[in-house]
Amino acid sequence: MKILILGNGGREFSIARAILNEKSQNELFFMPGNGATSSLGTNLESRNYHDLAQYAKENGIDLTIVGPEAPLVEGVVDIFKAKGLTIFGPSKEAAKLEGSKVYMKNFLAKYNIPTARYIQTDSIEDAFKFTNTLTPPIVVKADGLCGGKGVIIAQSHDEAKIAISEMLSGKSFGNAGLKVIVEEFLDGYELSMFAICDGEDFILLPAAQDHKRLQDGDKGPNTGGMGAYAPTPLVNESLYQKVRERIIRPTLDGMKKEGAPFEGVLFIGIMVVNGEPITLEFNVRFGDPECEILMPLMTSSVRDMFYKAATKKLSEIHVTFSKQFAVGVVMASENYPYKNSKPAEIIVDEVHHEEIEKFTHISYAGVSMEDEKLYADGGRVLVCVGLGDTIKQARDRAYLRCGQVHFAGKKLRTDIAYQAL
C-alpha cells in the first residue's frame, strides 16, 4: 500500500515506524517530513494541498494520514475527498472542535458533555466580571490554534486579568487570542485519551499521561509536551466506560446532528475530579508525545486501523495492545520553548546493549539532515521511548536510551512518569 503522511514531527515519525514494522508491504511518503523520515520513505517538497492531492491521485496513493492540526483546520481532508482519495482525519467543519475553543466549549454545553464552568467572550469587561466570580487558580484560553501554548493558568485575579488583556489586545497570540475563554480551574489529575472514529463507531485507546511543563516537578512554562507514559494506572474500566458514554458517544452523535460527522482521532483532554471525567478540551489529532508511546504498544495492524477508520469500516476490526508499558522522554533544544536554537549535530552512541536495542528506540522530530549528518534544529528534537513490563522498567530503559544521545544544549526532564511511580 502507498501511504502519504502529512507532518514533520515525532508523531508522524512514530506512525511511519509502526507501519513499517508490520508484515504487510508498504511504501511511505512524507510531506514535508523531517531529516530522519527520509530513512523511512520519500520526503516530498512542500506544496499546497490542491497540488498534493493531485500528486496523490497521479501516484496511486492508497491512504493519506494527517498528523498535525493545522492542515485539518485548513481543510486538507475536504480537498482530498473531493478528488475521491482516501484520507484519515476530520473535515474542516469537524476540525473546529480544535480550531476554535469557543466552538468546542459551546458544543460541550449544547450536548450536555461534562466540562468546567466558563465564559467565552471578546469583551474585556465581561471577562473581568466573570473572573471576579471565580476562586484562583483561573484558566484563560485563547480561542484559536497556538501550538499547544494558548492556555494560561493564572494564580491570582490580577494575573488572570493581565492574561485576558494581552490576549484580547492581540499582544499574546495575535488573531488566535481575539476571543477568550475564562473558566474555573478543576482540581484533579489530567489524562489524555484518544478515540479513533469513523463518524459512527469509535475505538478507545489506552489512556496516557503527558507532562506539559518544561522542568522537573511540573515547574516552568507550558510546552508542547516533555514526555508521556501509557497506559496509566490512574484509569480503571469504570472510568473508561464513563468516558465512552458521557463524552465520546454524545460527541459523535452531536457532530452528526451538526452536519459534520467526526472522522479521525478525537483527542480528549480529561480532568478526573473525584472519580468523574470532566472534558478540558478536544483536539482533532494525536497528541505529541503521546502518539510516540501508543504506536509501539499496538499489536494489531496500525495501517489497518487508519485505513478502516478512513473508509468507515471500524466495526470490522479489533484493535489489540501489548501488556507492556511505554515511557517517552522528549529531548528539546537549548532555548526551547522561548526561542529558536542554533542547529547542533546529533551524535547517537552505537548500541552494544541488548536491553537498549530490544526495548527502546528514538522517534525523531525537529531534525534536519546535511551531508549525511543529523542536526537538532527544532524545539522538541526527538523522543526516547522505552518499553517494559512495569512503568519503572520502561522509564529506566527510556533514560538509558537518553544517555546515548548527545547534542549541544540538549534539555530534558528527569522525572517523566513520576505520577505513576
C-alpha positions, 0 to 999 in steps of 0.5 A: 500500500502507498501511504502519504503522511502529512507532518514533520514531527515525532508523531508522524515519525512514530506512525511511519515506524509502526507501519513499517514494522508490520508484515504487510508491504508498504511504501511511505511518503512524507510531506514535508517530513523531517531529516530522519523520515527520509530513512523511512520513505520519500520526503516530498517538497512542500506544496499546497494541498490542491497540488498534493492531492493531485500528486496523490491521485497521479501516484496511486496513493492508497491512504493519506494520514494527517498528523498535525492540526493545522492542515485539518483546520485548513481543510486538507481532508475536504480537498482530498475527498473531493478528488475521491482519495482516501484520507484519515482525519476530520473535515474542516467543519469537524476540525473546529472542535480544535480550531476554535475553543469557543466552538468546542466549549459551546458544543460541550454545553449544547450536548450536555458533555461534562466540562468546567464552568466558563465564559467565552467572550471578546469583551474585556469587561465581561471577562473581568466580571466573570473572573471576579466570580471565580476562586484562583487558580483561573484558566484563560484560553485563547480561542484559536490554534497556538501550538499547544501554548494558548492556555494560561493558568493564572494564580491570582485575579490580577494575573488572570486579568493581565492574561485576558488583556494581552490576549484580547489586545492581540499582544499574546497570540495575535488573531488566535487570542481575539476571543477568550475563554475564562473558566474555573480551574478543576482540581484533579489529575489530567489524562489524555485519551484518544478515540479513533472514529469513523463518524459512527463507531469509535475505538478507545485507546489506552489512556496516557499521561503527558507532562506539559511543563518544561522542568522537573516537578511540573515547574516552568512554562507550558510546552508542547509536551516533555514526555508521556507514559501509557497506559496509566494506572490512574484509569480503571474500566469504570472510568473508561466506560464513563468516558465512552458514554458521557463524552465520546458517544454524545460527541459523535452523535452531536457532530452528526446532528451538526452536519459534520460527522467526526472522522479521525482521532478525537483527542480528549483532554480529561480532568478526573475530579473525584472519580468523574471525567470532566472534558478540558478540551478536544483536539482533532489529532494525536497528541505529541508525545503521546502518539510516540508511546501508543504506536509501539504498544499496538499489536494489531495492524496500525495501517489497518486501523487508519485505513478502516477508520478512513473508509468507515469500516471500524466495526470490522476490526479489533484493535489489540495492545501489548501488556507492556508499558511505554515511557517517552522522554522528549529531548528539546533544544537549548532555548526551547520553548522561548526561542529558536536554537542554533542547529547542533549535530546529533551524535547517537552512541552505537548500541552494544546493549541488548536491553537498549536495542530490544526495548527502546528506540528514538522517534525523531522530530525537529531534525534536519539532515546535511551531508549525511549528518543529523542536526537538532534544529527544532524545539522538541528534537526527538523522543526516547521511548522505552518499553517494559513490563512495569512503568519503572522498567520502561522509564529506566530503559527510556533514560538509558536510551537518553544517555546515548544521545548527545547534542549541544544544549540538549534539555530534558526532564528527569522525572517523566512518569513520576505520577505513576511511580 
